[in-house]
Amino acid sequence: MEPREIRPGVYFVGAIDWDRRLFDALIPLPDGTSYNSYLIKGSEKTALIDAVDPAMQAVLINHLSEFGVKNIDYVVANHAEQDHSGTIPLVLGEYPGAKVVTNPKCKDMLIDLLMIPEERFITVSDKEAISLGGSTLEFIYTPWVHWPETMSTYLREEKILFSCDFFGSHLATTDLYVTDEGQVIEAAKRYYAEIMMPYRTSIEKNLVKLKDYAIDIIATSHGPIYDKPASITKAYHSWVFDAPKNIVVLPYISMHSSTRKMVEYFVEALVQRGVTVKQFDLAVTDIGKLAMALVEAATIVIGTPTVLAGAHPNVVSAVFLTNALRPKLRFASVIGSYGWGGRTIEQLVGMMSNLKIEILEPVLSKGFPKEADFAALDNLAATIVEKHKENNFT
Ligand code: FEO
């Protein structure tokens, strides 16, 4: 594919990865992804913004070669993670005069991760700019949009923000720009939930910082480019700043139907009381969908049987992930069953120490649930409704 022009002198030279289905050996990618790399030609200098995943290095090098790029002066590294930086050593080999432009923290990480020689770097401070001749790149520190060293690059003359992971979406598409806004915002929400949500406080500060910039285009390093950036900035604003909603997320496992019966009864009890429920059978669920549900939910109720004196391992994994993602949750509880004993409640509550939550009275049935257990589930549903109302979660 020929490099595609975004604005005069600004080109997409990245790679689309249609077939990747897992990121970090953890995150499902149902729609593939892309590694967006951009070439900017000024009247005096040429810069490459981010590289691509090493698996796609041939695509980037071919783009540069087909485009007749004889010289690259600057390789801007907005982020040290290998899906953007992994091909930088190869680019430096192909273009011996090129220097890596990044912040000191990212420089240290790139030396650690990729063994790039120190003399190949130029470090920049927050809001420092370099000129390519008629095109000016300003580097804006945007820490924790994914790692601590992340930054964005702003092309002043064209008002383009190259934000790397920030605002990104794992979506393989031949569309250079967003065409199906609903599809892209959904993919970006998945991305936010899995990658950005743990750093919500930092994202908040970065969104405020970017208000100082007029931005016509957001060119991320995953997914299509936003030529109407209000759609994604508005969505991020809502995910980060809005109060949680009147939603219960209910991840569960059932081995012999006792917990399933409780889940079914409890979901009905909540729905009858006007609460939206998002239910996930962890034996088959896509954890990305669970993460997305956590973006706006006020409450999580975990359903589990008792296995070897504790929660089912799939439940343990989901609760570990929930705690690590630090969603806006305000309340939590546990429902489920046991045969002869166990420490399921203490185990699961102990695993949610990152969350600022109130634990609501759990309901565990001995064996198959009975009348008293269903009554306790009704009480829990009524308590959740009351708590959501008290906090105006609608
Ligand atoms: Fe797309 Fe954090 O790398």
Residues whose N, C-alpha, C, O or C-beta is under 5 A from the ligand:
A	BS01	FEO	E81 D83 H146 D165
